């Protein structure tokens, strides 16, 4: 459901939702983004799931369906929260999320950089299961933290379904992206004012 990761390339969802699990939702809007292993690889490199330079050439087509399924079940759970409606005790989306959260996420590893400072790497290239676990655990943390849950917002842009975590001062953020939906709203407001003046 949701799009800016700084430095995202062409075709990559441009959204900073505030949490990796929310950024994953952006890959379905406005159309499916995770259609190829290259697209998934590009998306992963724009997230904090892996350190810069992590080898991801082993990603193949078998990774696409699990990532999309985790995205869809996370979206269902977040939508249920935003609607403030109850969910059944036997909740398949929740069971799916919990199943993905069980394995260990990628193991971080510290190395000395050329200047002697420590840099974060991964001991081995991350597996599909480990990356899904990192995303699922992020969603579990978000959905079980009352303070974080209270910051979930849907973009106020017309026809925009994207959800983000509002951490702004006074919780005044209104759009998924000020440059995208926010700018469209400002342009629309200007046109309405101009049309009203023209009628007077």
PyMOL commands that place a pseudoatom at each C-alpha (Angstrom):
pseudoatom trace, name=CA, resn=UNK, resi=1, chain=A, elem=C, hetatm=0, pos=[0.000, 0.000, 0.000]
pseudoatom trace, name=CA, resn=UNK, resi=2, chain=A, elem=C, hetatm=0, pos=[2.548, 2.591, 0.354]
pseudoatom trace, name=CA, resn=UNK, resi=3, chain=A, elem=C, hetatm=0, pos=[6.186, 5.331, -1.623]
pseudoatom trace, name=CA, resn=UNK, resi=4, chain=A, elem=C, hetatm=0, pos=[10.450, 7.895, -0.583]
pseudoatom trace, name=CA, resn=UNK, resi=5, chain=A, elem=C, hetatm=0, pos=[13.408, 6.345, -0.028]
pseudoatom trace, name=CA, resn=UNK, resi=6, chain=A, elem=C, hetatm=0, pos=[16.164, 8.823, -0.636]
pseudoatom trace, name=CA, resn=UNK, resi=7, chain=A, elem=C, hetatm=0, pos=[18.186, 7.905, -3.670]
pseudoatom trace, name=CA, resn=UNK, resi=8, chain=A, elem=C, hetatm=0, pos=[15.592, 5.553, -5.095]
pseudoatom trace, name=CA, resn=UNK, resi=9, chain=A, elem=C, hetatm=0, pos=[16.026, 5.008, -8.785]
pseudoatom trace, name=CA, resn=UNK, resi=10, chain=A, elem=C, hetatm=0, pos=[13.514, 5.273, -11.570]
pseudoatom trace, name=CA, resn=UNK, resi=11, chain=A, elem=C, hetatm=0, pos=[10.560, 3.018, -10.975]
pseudoatom trace, name=CA, resn=UNK, resi=12, chain=A, elem=C, hetatm=0, pos=[11.413, 2.509, -7.314]
pseudoatom trace, name=CA, resn=UNK, resi=13, chain=A, elem=C, hetatm=0, pos=[8.693, 3.546, -4.847]
pseudoatom trace, name=CA, resn=UNK, resi=14, chain=A, elem=C, hetatm=0, pos=[9.637, 6.948, -3.449]
pseudoatom trace, name=CA, resn=UNK, resi=15, chain=A, elem=C, hetatm=0, pos=[8.366, 6.966, 0.077]
pseudoatom trace, name=CA, resn=UNK, resi=16, chain=A, elem=C, hetatm=0, pos=[9.654, 7.149, 3.620]
pseudoatom trace, name=CA, resn=UNK, resi=17, chain=A, elem=C, hetatm=0, pos=[6.883, 5.638, 5.660]
pseudoatom trace, name=CA, resn=UNK, resi=18, chain=A, elem=C, hetatm=0, pos=[8.948, 5.599, 8.829]
pseudoatom trace, name=CA, resn=UNK, resi=19, chain=A, elem=C, hetatm=0, pos=[9.200, 1.806, 9.078]
pseudoatom trace, name=CA, resn=UNK, resi=20, chain=A, elem=C, hetatm=0, pos=[10.499, -0.833, 6.623]
pseudoatom trace, name=CA, resn=UNK, resi=21, chain=A, elem=C, hetatm=0, pos=[7.268, -2.835, 6.917]
pseudoatom trace, name=CA, resn=UNK, resi=22, chain=A, elem=C, hetatm=0, pos=[5.305, 0.250, 5.859]
pseudoatom trace, name=CA, resn=UNK, resi=23, chain=A, elem=C, hetatm=0, pos=[7.717, 0.988, 3.014]
pseudoatom trace, name=CA, resn=UNK, resi=24, chain=A, elem=C, hetatm=0, pos=[7.004, -2.521, 1.752]
pseudoatom trace, name=CA, resn=UNK, resi=25, chain=A, elem=C, hetatm=0, pos=[3.346, -1.575, 1.368]
pseudoatom trace, name=CA, resn=UNK, resi=26, chain=A, elem=C, hetatm=0, pos=[4.370, 1.153, -1.101]
pseudoatom trace, name=CA, resn=UNK, resi=27, chain=A, elem=C, hetatm=0, pos=[5.471, -1.460, -3.590]
pseudoatom trace, name=CA, resn=UNK, resi=28, chain=A, elem=C, hetatm=0, pos=[1.825, -2.098, -4.513]
pseudoatom trace, name=CA, resn=UNK, resi=29, chain=A, elem=C, hetatm=0, pos=[0.994, 1.549, -5.305]
pseudoatom trace, name=CA, resn=UNK, resi=30, chain=A, elem=C, hetatm=0, pos=[0.081, 2.863, -7.797]
pseudoatom trace, name=CA, resn=UNK, resi=31, chain=A, elem=C, hetatm=0, pos=[0.780, -0.491, -9.464]
pseudoatom trace, name=CA, resn=UNK, resi=32, chain=A, elem=C, hetatm=0, pos=[2.667, -3.665, -8.596]
pseudoatom trace, name=CA, resn=UNK, resi=33, chain=A, elem=C, hetatm=0, pos=[6.370, -2.912, -8.293]
pseudoatom trace, name=CA, resn=UNK, resi=34, chain=A, elem=C, hetatm=0, pos=[7.755, -6.292, -7.229]
pseudoatom trace, name=CA, resn=UNK, resi=35, chain=A, elem=C, hetatm=0, pos=[7.527, -7.935, -10.637]
pseudoatom trace, name=CA, resn=UNK, resi=36, chain=A, elem=C, hetatm=0, pos=[11.147, -9.012, -11.123]
pseudoatom trace, name=CA, resn=UNK, resi=37, chain=A, elem=C, hetatm=0, pos=[14.080, -10.063, -8.948]
pseudoatom trace, name=CA, resn=UNK, resi=38, chain=A, elem=C, hetatm=0, pos=[15.863, -6.852, -10.026]
pseudoatom trace, name=CA, resn=UNK, resi=39, chain=A, elem=C, hetatm=0, pos=[12.956, -4.729, -8.764]
pseudoatom trace, name=CA, resn=UNK, resi=40, chain=A, elem=C, hetatm=0, pos=[12.981, -6.523, -5.404]
pseudoatom trace, name=CA, resn=UNK, resi=41, chain=A, elem=C, hetatm=0, pos=[16.756, -6.167, -5.187]
pseudoatom trace, name=CA, resn=UNK, resi=42, chain=A, elem=C, hetatm=0, pos=[16.484, -2.436, -5.905]
pseudoatom trace, name=CA, resn=UNK, resi=43, chain=A, elem=C, hetatm=0, pos=[13.816, -2.021, -3.232]
pseudoatom trace, name=CA, resn=UNK, resi=44, chain=A, elem=C, hetatm=0, pos=[15.796, -3.916, -0.594]
pseudoatom trace, name=CA, resn=UNK, resi=45, chain=A, elem=C, hetatm=0, pos=[18.883, -1.757, -1.200]
pseudoatom trace, name=CA, resn=UNK, resi=46, chain=A, elem=C, hetatm=0, pos=[16.846, 1.396, -0.436]
pseudoatom trace, name=CA, resn=UNK, resi=47, chain=A, elem=C, hetatm=0, pos=[15.795, 0.104, 2.989]
pseudoatom trace, name=CA, resn=UNK, resi=48, chain=A, elem=C, hetatm=0, pos=[17.710, -0.263, 6.256]
pseudoatom trace, name=CA, resn=UNK, resi=49, chain=A, elem=C, hetatm=0, pos=[17.270, -4.046, 6.002]
pseudoatom trace, name=CA, resn=UNK, resi=50, chain=A, elem=C, hetatm=0, pos=[20.791, -4.454, 4.627]
pseudoatom trace, name=CA, resn=UNK, resi=51, chain=A, elem=C, hetatm=0, pos=[23.939, -2.302, 4.847]
pseudoatom trace, name=CA, resn=UNK, resi=52, chain=A, elem=C, hetatm=0, pos=[25.052, -0.490, 1.673]
pseudoatom trace, name=CA, resn=UNK, resi=53, chain=A, elem=C, hetatm=0, pos=[27.004, -2.746, -0.643]
pseudoatom trace, name=CA, resn=UNK, resi=54, chain=A, elem=C, hetatm=0, pos=[25.443, -5.998, 0.602]
pseudoatom trace, name=CA, resn=UNK, resi=55, chain=A, elem=C, hetatm=0, pos=[25.626, -8.598, -2.199]
pseudoatom trace, name=CA, resn=UNK, resi=56, chain=A, elem=C, hetatm=0, pos=[22.110, -9.403, -3.401]
pseudoatom trace, name=CA, resn=UNK, resi=57, chain=A, elem=C, hetatm=0, pos=[22.807, -11.117, -6.713]
pseudoatom trace, name=CA, resn=UNK, resi=58, chain=A, elem=C, hetatm=0, pos=[21.369, -14.370, -5.333]
pseudoatom trace, name=CA, resn=UNK, resi=59, chain=A, elem=C, hetatm=0, pos=[17.816, -12.956, -5.283]
pseudoatom trace, name=CA, resn=UNK, resi=60, chain=A, elem=C, hetatm=0, pos=[15.703, -14.830, -7.814]
pseudoatom trace, name=CA, resn=UNK, resi=61, chain=A, elem=C, hetatm=0, pos=[12.069, -15.145, -8.878]
pseudoatom trace, name=CA, resn=UNK, resi=62, chain=A, elem=C, hetatm=0, pos=[11.235, -17.464, -5.965]
pseudoatom trace, name=CA, resn=UNK, resi=63, chain=A, elem=C, hetatm=0, pos=[11.572, -14.489, -3.588]
pseudoatom trace, name=CA, resn=UNK, resi=64, chain=A, elem=C, hetatm=0, pos=[8.799, -12.435, -5.189]
pseudoatom trace, name=CA, resn=UNK, resi=65, chain=A, elem=C, hetatm=0, pos=[5.703, -14.302, -3.991]
pseudoatom trace, name=CA, resn=UNK, resi=66, chain=A, elem=C, hetatm=0, pos=[6.755, -14.513, -0.306]
pseudoatom trace, name=CA, resn=UNK, resi=67, chain=A, elem=C, hetatm=0, pos=[7.517, -10.777, -0.211]
pseudoatom trace, name=CA, resn=UNK, resi=68, chain=A, elem=C, hetatm=0, pos=[4.192, -9.905, -1.834]
pseudoatom trace, name=CA, resn=UNK, resi=69, chain=A, elem=C, hetatm=0, pos=[2.308, -12.258, 0.514]
pseudoatom trace, name=CA, resn=UNK, resi=70, chain=A, elem=C, hetatm=0, pos=[3.948, -10.720, 3.588]
pseudoatom trace, name=CA, resn=UNK, resi=71, chain=A, elem=C, hetatm=0, pos=[3.131, -7.260, 2.229]
pseudoatom trace, name=CA, resn=UNK, resi=72, chain=A, elem=C, hetatm=0, pos=[-0.521, -8.211, 1.709]
pseudoatom trace, name=CA, resn=UNK, resi=73, chain=A, elem=C, hetatm=0, pos=[-1.033, -9.704, 5.169]
pseudoatom trace, name=CA, resn=UNK, resi=74, chain=A, elem=C, hetatm=0, pos=[0.706, -6.705, 6.788]
pseudoatom trace, name=CA, resn=UNK, resi=75, chain=A, elem=C, hetatm=0, pos=[-1.574, -4.385, 4.815]
pseudoatom trace, name=CA, resn=UNK, resi=76, chain=A, elem=C, hetatm=0, pos=[-4.656, -6.266, 6.043]
pseudoatom trace, name=CA, resn=UNK, resi=77, chain=A, elem=C, hetatm=0, pos=[-3.569, -5.956, 9.672]
pseudoatom trace, name=CA, resn=UNK, resi=78, chain=A, elem=C, hetatm=0, pos=[-2.764, -2.253, 9.372]
pseudoatom trace, name=CA, resn=UNK, resi=79, chain=A, elem=C, hetatm=0, pos=[-6.039, -1.616, 7.569]
pseudoatom trace, name=CA, resn=UNK, resi=80, chain=A, elem=C, hetatm=0, pos=[-7.913, -3.390, 10.372]
pseudoatom trace, name=CA, resn=UNK, resi=81, chain=A, elem=C, hetatm=0, pos=[-6.201, -1.125, 12.907]
pseudoatom trace, name=CA, resn=UNK, resi=82, chain=A, elem=C, hetatm=0, pos=[-6.992, 2.048, 10.951]
pseudoatom trace, name=CA, resn=UNK, resi=83, chain=A, elem=C, hetatm=0, pos=[-10.638, 1.045, 10.649]
pseudoatom trace, name=CA, resn=UNK, resi=84, chain=A, elem=C, hetatm=0, pos=[-10.639, 0.316, 14.400]
pseudoatom trace, name=CA, resn=UNK, resi=85, chain=A, elem=C, hetatm=0, pos=[-12.648, -2.774, 13.627]
pseudoatom trace, name=CA, resn=UNK, resi=86, chain=A, elem=C, hetatm=0, pos=[-12.346, -6.131, 15.292]
pseudoatom trace, name=CA, resn=UNK, resi=87, chain=A, elem=C, hetatm=0, pos=[-10.615, -9.062, 13.656]
pseudoatom trace, name=CA, resn=UNK, resi=88, chain=A, elem=C, hetatm=0, pos=[-11.538, -12.717, 14.111]
pseudoatom trace, name=CA, resn=UNK, resi=89, chain=A, elem=C, hetatm=0, pos=[-9.712, -14.792, 16.702]
pseudoatom trace, name=CA, resn=UNK, resi=90, chain=A, elem=C, hetatm=0, pos=[-8.595, -17.080, 13.878]
pseudoatom trace, name=CA, resn=UNK, resi=91, chain=A, elem=C, hetatm=0, pos=[-6.849, -14.421, 11.832]
pseudoatom trace, name=CA, resn=UNK, resi=92, chain=A, elem=C, hetatm=0, pos=[-4.964, -15.897, 8.833]
pseudoatom trace, name=CA, resn=UNK, resi=93, chain=A, elem=C, hetatm=0, pos=[-3.074, -12.647, 8.194]
pseudoatom trace, name=CA, resn=UNK, resi=94, chain=A, elem=C, hetatm=0, pos=[-1.815, -12.552, 11.774]
pseudoatom trace, name=CA, resn=UNK, resi=95, chain=A, elem=C, hetatm=0, pos=[-0.832, -16.226, 11.654]
pseudoatom trace, name=CA, resn=UNK, resi=96, chain=A, elem=C, hetatm=0, pos=[1.082, -15.578, 8.426]
pseudoatom trace, name=CA, resn=UNK, resi=97, chain=A, elem=C, hetatm=0, pos=[2.885, -12.585, 9.946]
pseudoatom trace, name=CA, resn=UNK, resi=98, chain=A, elem=C, hetatm=0, pos=[3.841, -14.530, 13.060]
pseudoatom trace, name=CA, resn=UNK, resi=99, chain=A, elem=C, hetatm=0, pos=[5.121, -17.458, 10.992]
pseudoatom trace, name=CA, resn=UNK, resi=100, chain=A, elem=C, hetatm=0, pos=[7.439, -15.146, 9.073]
pseudoatom trace, name=CA, resn=UNK, resi=101, chain=A, elem=C, hetatm=0, pos=[8.638, -13.492, 12.294]
pseudoatom trace, name=CA, resn=UNK, resi=102, chain=A, elem=C, hetatm=0, pos=[9.880, -16.785, 13.839]
pseudoatom trace, name=CA, resn=UNK, resi=103, chain=A, elem=C, hetatm=0, pos=[13.188, -17.303, 11.963]
pseudoatom trace, name=CA, resn=UNK, resi=104, chain=A, elem=C, hetatm=0, pos=[16.264, -15.230, 12.760]
pseudoatom trace, name=CA, resn=UNK, resi=105, chain=A, elem=C, hetatm=0, pos=[16.741, -11.994, 10.800]
pseudoatom trace, name=CA, resn=UNK, resi=106, chain=A, elem=C, hetatm=0, pos=[20.076, -11.305, 9.048]
pseudoatom trace, name=CA, resn=UNK, resi=107, chain=A, elem=C, hetatm=0, pos=[22.960, -11.372, 11.534]
pseudoatom trace, name=CA, resn=UNK, resi=108, chain=A, elem=C, hetatm=0, pos=[24.851, -8.061, 11.710]
pseudoatom trace, name=CA, resn=UNK, resi=109, chain=A, elem=C, hetatm=0, pos=[28.630, -8.099, 11.673]
pseudoatom trace, name=CA, resn=UNK, resi=110, chain=A, elem=C, hetatm=0, pos=[31.047, -5.253, 12.475]
pseudoatom trace, name=CA, resn=UNK, resi=111, chain=A, elem=C, hetatm=0, pos=[34.221, -4.701, 10.462]
pseudoatom trace, name=CA, resn=UNK, resi=112, chain=A, elem=C, hetatm=0, pos=[36.974, -2.099, 10.610]
pseudoatom trace, name=CA, resn=UNK, resi=113, chain=A, elem=C, hetatm=0, pos=[36.747, 0.328, 7.734]
pseudoatom trace, name=CA, resn=UNK, resi=114, chain=A, elem=C, hetatm=0, pos=[39.804, 1.758, 5.961]
pseudoatom trace, name=CA, resn=UNK, resi=115, chain=A, elem=C, hetatm=0, pos=[39.925, 4.637, 8.467]
pseudoatom trace, name=CA, resn=UNK, resi=116, chain=A, elem=C, hetatm=0, pos=[39.662, 2.308, 11.451]
pseudoatom trace, name=CA, resn=UNK, resi=117, chain=A, elem=C, hetatm=0, pos=[36.034, 3.040, 12.317]
pseudoatom trace, name=CA, resn=UNK, resi=118, chain=A, elem=C, hetatm=0, pos=[33.550, 0.202, 12.650]
pseudoatom trace, name=CA, resn=UNK, resi=119, chain=A, elem=C, hetatm=0, pos=[31.114, -0.375, 9.796]
pseudoatom trace, name=CA, resn=UNK, resi=120, chain=A, elem=C, hetatm=0, pos=[28.057, -2.617, 9.781]
pseudoatom trace, name=CA, resn=UNK, resi=121, chain=A, elem=C, hetatm=0, pos=[27.977, -5.534, 7.376]
pseudoatom trace, name=CA, resn=UNK, resi=122, chain=A, elem=C, hetatm=0, pos=[26.280, -8.925, 7.280]
pseudoatom trace, name=CA, resn=UNK, resi=123, chain=A, elem=C, hetatm=0, pos=[28.259, -12.060, 7.987]
pseudoatom trace, name=CA, resn=UNK, resi=124, chain=A, elem=C, hetatm=0, pos=[26.736, -13.809, 4.975]
pseudoatom trace, name=CA, resn=UNK, resi=125, chain=A, elem=C, hetatm=0, pos=[24.440, -12.688, 2.132]
pseudoatom trace, name=CA, resn=UNK, resi=126, chain=A, elem=C, hetatm=0, pos=[20.906, -12.512, 3.560]
pseudoatom trace, name=CA, resn=UNK, resi=127, chain=A, elem=C, hetatm=0, pos=[18.453, -15.275, 2.765]
pseudoatom trace, name=CA, resn=UNK, resi=128, chain=A, elem=C, hetatm=0, pos=[14.879, -14.664, 1.701]
pseudoatom trace, name=CA, resn=UNK, resi=129, chain=A, elem=C, hetatm=0, pos=[13.656, -16.156, 4.990]
pseudoatom trace, name=CA, resn=UNK, resi=130, chain=A, elem=C, hetatm=0, pos=[15.910, -13.884, 7.062]
pseudoatom trace, name=CA, resn=UNK, resi=131, chain=A, elem=C, hetatm=0, pos=[14.819, -10.703, 5.271]
pseudoatom trace, name=CA, resn=UNK, resi=132, chain=A, elem=C, hetatm=0, pos=[11.161, -11.665, 5.559]
pseudoatom trace, name=CA, resn=UNK, resi=133, chain=A, elem=C, hetatm=0, pos=[11.753, -12.264, 9.274]
pseudoatom trace, name=CA, resn=UNK, resi=134, chain=A, elem=C, hetatm=0, pos=[13.223, -8.766, 9.653]
pseudoatom trace, name=CA, resn=UNK, resi=135, chain=A, elem=C, hetatm=0, pos=[10.192, -7.216, 7.946]
pseudoatom trace, name=CA, resn=UNK, resi=136, chain=A, elem=C, hetatm=0, pos=[7.706, -9.359, 9.872]
pseudoatom trace, name=CA, resn=UNK, resi=137, chain=A, elem=C, hetatm=0, pos=[9.367, -8.516, 13.211]
pseudoatom trace, name=CA, resn=UNK, resi=138, chain=A, elem=C, hetatm=0, pos=[9.233, -4.840, 12.302]
pseudoatom trace, name=CA, resn=UNK, resi=139, chain=A, elem=C, hetatm=0, pos=[5.493, -5.188, 11.645]
pseudoatom trace, name=CA, resn=UNK, resi=140, chain=A, elem=C, hetatm=0, pos=[4.987, -7.073, 14.923]
pseudoatom trace, name=CA, resn=UNK, resi=141, chain=A, elem=C, hetatm=0, pos=[6.876, -4.355, 16.818]
pseudoatom trace, name=CA, resn=UNK, resi=142, chain=A, elem=C, hetatm=0, pos=[4.797, -1.642, 15.151]
pseudoatom trace, name=CA, resn=UNK, resi=143, chain=A, elem=C, hetatm=0, pos=[1.424, -3.304, 15.645]
pseudoatom trace, name=CA, resn=UNK, resi=144, chain=A, elem=C, hetatm=0, pos=[2.059, -4.246, 19.280]
pseudoatom trace, name=CA, resn=UNK, resi=145, chain=A, elem=C, hetatm=0, pos=[3.441, -0.860, 20.372]
pseudoatom trace, name=CA, resn=UNK, resi=146, chain=A, elem=C, hetatm=0, pos=[0.540, 1.423, 21.400]
pseudoatom trace, name=CA, resn=UNK, resi=147, chain=A, elem=C, hetatm=0, pos=[2.594, 4.603, 20.937]
pseudoatom trace, name=CA, resn=UNK, resi=148, chain=A, elem=C, hetatm=0, pos=[3.754, 3.602, 17.459]
pseudoatom trace, name=CA, resn=UNK, resi=149, chain=A, elem=C, hetatm=0, pos=[0.286, 2.395, 16.445]
pseudoatom trace, name=CA, resn=UNK, resi=150, chain=A, elem=C, hetatm=0, pos=[-1.134, 5.772, 17.452]
pseudoatom trace, name=CA, resn=UNK, resi=151, chain=A, elem=C, hetatm=0, pos=[1.127, 7.422, 14.877]
pseudoatom trace, name=CA, resn=UNK, resi=152, chain=A, elem=C, hetatm=0, pos=[-0.203, 5.459, 11.910]
pseudoatom trace, name=CA, resn=UNK, resi=153, chain=A, elem=C, hetatm=0, pos=[-1.847, 7.781, 9.391]
pseudoatom trace, name=CA, resn=UNK, resi=154, chain=A, elem=C, hetatm=0, pos=[-3.382, 7.469, 5.957]
pseudoatom trace, name=CA, resn=UNK, resi=155, chain=A, elem=C, hetatm=0, pos=[-2.328, 10.080, 3.402]
pseudoatom trace, name=CA, resn=UNK, resi=156, chain=A, elem=C, hetatm=0, pos=[-4.912, 12.849, 2.970]
pseudoatom trace, name=CA, resn=UNK, resi=157, chain=A, elem=C, hetatm=0, pos=[-4.182, 13.121, -0.747]
pseudoatom trace, name=CA, resn=UNK, resi=158, chain=A, elem=C, hetatm=0, pos=[-7.142, 12.458, -3.012]
pseudoatom trace, name=CA, resn=UNK, resi=159, chain=A, elem=C, hetatm=0, pos=[-7.295, 8.766, -3.936]
pseudoatom trace, name=CA, resn=UNK, resi=160, chain=A, elem=C, hetatm=0, pos=[-3.975, 8.054, -2.170]
pseudoatom trace, name=CA, resn=UNK, resi=161, chain=A, elem=C, hetatm=0, pos=[-4.134, 4.898, -0.020]
pseudoatom trace, name=CA, resn=UNK, resi=162, chain=A, elem=C, hetatm=0, pos=[-0.630, 5.151, 1.425]
pseudoatom trace, name=CA, resn=UNK, resi=163, chain=A, elem=C, hetatm=0, pos=[0.020, 4.805, 5.152]
pseudoatom trace, name=CA, resn=UNK, resi=164, chain=A, elem=C, hetatm=0, pos=[2.905, 6.291, 7.114]
pseudoatom trace, name=CA, resn=UNK, resi=165, chain=A, elem=C, hetatm=0, pos=[4.113, 6.678, 10.681]
pseudoatom trace, name=CA, resn=UNK, resi=166, chain=A, elem=C, hetatm=0, pos=[3.635, 10.295, 11.742]
pseudoatom trace, name=CA, resn=UNK, resi=167, chain=A, elem=C, hetatm=0, pos=[6.535, 11.307, 13.974]
pseudoatom trace, name=CA, resn=UNK, resi=168, chain=A, elem=C, hetatm=0, pos=[6.280, 15.017, 13.190]
pseudoatom trace, name=CA, resn=UNK, resi=169, chain=A, elem=C, hetatm=0, pos=[6.068, 17.605, 15.969]
pseudoatom trace, name=CA, resn=UNK, resi=170, chain=A, elem=C, hetatm=0, pos=[2.452, 17.865, 17.037]
pseudoatom trace, name=CA, resn=UNK, resi=171, chain=A, elem=C, hetatm=0, pos=[1.565, 14.961, 14.731]
pseudoatom trace, name=CA, resn=UNK, resi=172, chain=A, elem=C, hetatm=0, pos=[0.668, 17.400, 11.930]
pseudoatom trace, name=CA, resn=UNK, resi=173, chain=A, elem=C, hetatm=0, pos=[1.923, 15.465, 8.918]
pseudoatom trace, name=CA, resn=UNK, resi=174, chain=A, elem=C, hetatm=0, pos=[-0.875, 15.144, 6.366]
pseudoatom trace, name=CA, resn=UNK, resi=175, chain=A, elem=C, hetatm=0, pos=[0.624, 13.507, 3.294]
pseudoatom trace, name=CA, resn=UNK, resi=176, chain=A, elem=C, hetatm=0, pos=[2.686, 10.476, 2.422]
pseudoatom trace, name=CA, resn=UNK, resi=177, chain=A, elem=C, hetatm=0, pos=[5.044, 12.853, 0.646]
pseudoatom trace, name=CA, resn=UNK, resi=178, chain=A, elem=C, hetatm=0, pos=[5.070, 16.640, 0.718]
pseudoatom trace, name=CA, resn=UNK, resi=179, chain=A, elem=C, hetatm=0, pos=[6.693, 16.618, -2.723]
pseudoatom trace, name=CA, resn=UNK, resi=180, chain=A, elem=C, hetatm=0, pos=[4.035, 14.342, -4.230]
pseudoatom trace, name=CA, resn=UNK, resi=181, chain=A, elem=C, hetatm=0, pos=[0.587, 14.410, -2.632]
pseudoatom trace, name=CA, resn=UNK, resi=182, chain=A, elem=C, hetatm=0, pos=[1.319, 17.583, -0.676]
pseudoatom trace, name=CA, resn=UNK, resi=183, chain=A, elem=C, hetatm=0, pos=[2.394, 19.433, -3.806]
pseudoatom trace, name=CA, resn=UNK, resi=184, chain=A, elem=C, hetatm=0, pos=[-0.640, 18.146, -5.737]
pseudoatom trace, name=CA, resn=UNK, resi=185, chain=A, elem=C, hetatm=0, pos=[-2.905, 19.441, -2.967]
pseudoatom trace, name=CA, resn=UNK, resi=186, chain=A, elem=C, hetatm=0, pos=[-1.200, 22.856, -2.998]
pseudoatom trace, name=CA, resn=UNK, resi=187, chain=A, elem=C, hetatm=0, pos=[-1.581, 23.097, -6.784]
pseudoatom trace, name=CA, resn=UNK, resi=188, chain=A, elem=C, hetatm=0, pos=[-5.256, 22.077, -6.567]
pseudoatom trace, name=CA, resn=UNK, resi=189, chain=A, elem=C, hetatm=0, pos=[-5.849, 24.660, -3.824]
pseudoatom trace, name=CA, resn=UNK, resi=190, chain=A, elem=C, hetatm=0, pos=[-4.231, 27.372, -5.959]
pseudoatom trace, name=CA, resn=UNK, resi=191, chain=A, elem=C, hetatm=0, pos=[-6.414, 26.429, -8.924]
pseudoatom trace, name=CA, resn=UNK, resi=192, chain=A, elem=C, hetatm=0, pos=[-9.559, 26.549, -6.785]
pseudoatom trace, name=CA, resn=UNK, resi=193, chain=A, elem=C, hetatm=0, pos=[-8.633, 30.014, -5.518]
pseudoatom trace, name=CA, resn=UNK, resi=194, chain=A, elem=C, hetatm=0, pos=[-7.867, 31.220, -9.060]
pseudoatom trace, name=CA, resn=UNK, resi=195, chain=A, elem=C, hetatm=0, pos=[-11.181, 29.843, -10.334]
pseudoatom trace, name=CA, resn=UNK, resi=196, chain=A, elem=C, hetatm=0, pos=[-13.069, 31.505, -7.474]
pseudoatom trace, name=CA, resn=UNK, resi=197, chain=A, elem=C, hetatm=0, pos=[-11.389, 34.863, -8.222]
pseudoatom trace, name=CA, resn=UNK, resi=198, chain=A, elem=C, hetatm=0, pos=[-12.218, 34.511, -11.911]
pseudoatom trace, name=CA, resn=UNK, resi=199, chain=A, elem=C, hetatm=0, pos=[-15.890, 34.100, -11.060]
pseudoatom trace, name=CA, resn=UNK, resi=200, chain=A, elem=C, hetatm=0, pos=[-16.000, 37.300, -8.990]
for i in range(1, 200): cmd.bond("trace and resi %d" % i, "trace and resi %d" % (i + 1))
show_as sticks, trace
zoom trace
